[in-house]
Amino acid sequence: MNNVEQVLRSGLATSHQLIAALCTSQPTLPRRIRALAGAVLTLGKGKATRYALRRGVAGERQFPLYRVERPGCRGIAGNAG
């Protein structure tokens, strides 16, 4: 049987895709995702929810994201990871 990490290594997945790939029930899926303790990123809400596996960039799991507000000016947009 696949685990959540194995399925998400191929990219984003919906809950329906994860349930089918893992041969599990809908009530069990959130427990399996929570068991990964932050390794899975949840994007969107409701039927639009997608799941992705977090991965490091240059050895870092969290880093600041910046946006260019106008030429020569930048602002912090948030944190990734």
C-alpha positions in Angstrom: 0.0 0.0 0.0 1.2 3.5 -0.8 1.7 6.2 1.9 0.7 9.8 1.6 4.3 10.9 1.0 4.8 8.5 -1.9 1.6 9.7 -3.6 2.5 13.4 -3.2 6.0 13.0 -4.5 4.4 13.0 -8.0 2.8 16.4 -7.3 -0.4 18.0 -6.1 -3.4 15.8 -5.3 -7.0 16.2 -4.3 -8.5 14.3 -1.5 -10.3 12.1 -4.0 -7.0 11.2 -5.7 -5.4 10.5 -2.3 -8.3 8.3 -1.1 -8.2 6.3 -4.4 -4.4 5.9 -4.4 -4.2 4.9 -0.7 -7.3 2.7 -0.7 -8.5 4.4 2.4 -11.8 6.1 3.6 -12.6 9.8 3.6 -12.6 10.0 7.5 -9.1 8.3 7.6 -7.4 10.6 5.2 -7.1 13.7 7.5 -5.6 11.5 10.2 -3.0 10.2 7.9 -2.2 13.7 6.7 -2.0 15.0 10.4 0.4 12.1 11.2 3.0 13.6 8.9 3.4 16.6 11.3 3.7 19.5 8.9 5.3 17.6 5.9 2.1 18.1 3.9 0.9 21.5 2.7 -2.8 22.1 2.4 -3.8 24.6 -0.4 -7.3 25.9 -0.8 -10.6 25.1 1.0 -13.5 22.9 0.5 -13.8 21.1 -2.9 -10.8 23.1 -4.2 -8.4 21.7 -1.5 -5.2 20.3 -2.9 -2.4 18.7 -1.0 1.4 18.9 -1.7 4.5 17.6 -0.1 6.7 20.2 1.4 10.3 20.1 0.3 13.4 22.1 1.1 15.0 24.7 -1.1 18.8 25.0 -0.8 18.6 22.9 2.4 16.1 25.2 4.1 12.5 24.3 4.9 11.3 27.8 5.7 12.4 31.1 4.1 10.9 34.5 3.6 9.1 35.4 0.3 9.4 38.9 -1.1 7.3 40.7 -3.7 8.3 43.6 -5.9 5.8 46.4 -5.2 7.3 48.9 -7.7 10.7 49.2 -9.3 13.4 49.2 -6.7 11.0 48.5 -3.8 10.3 45.1 -2.2 8.1 44.0 0.6 7.8 40.8 2.6 5.0 38.7 1.2 5.1 36.0 3.9 7.1 32.8 4.7 7.3 29.7 2.6 7.4 26.3 4.1 
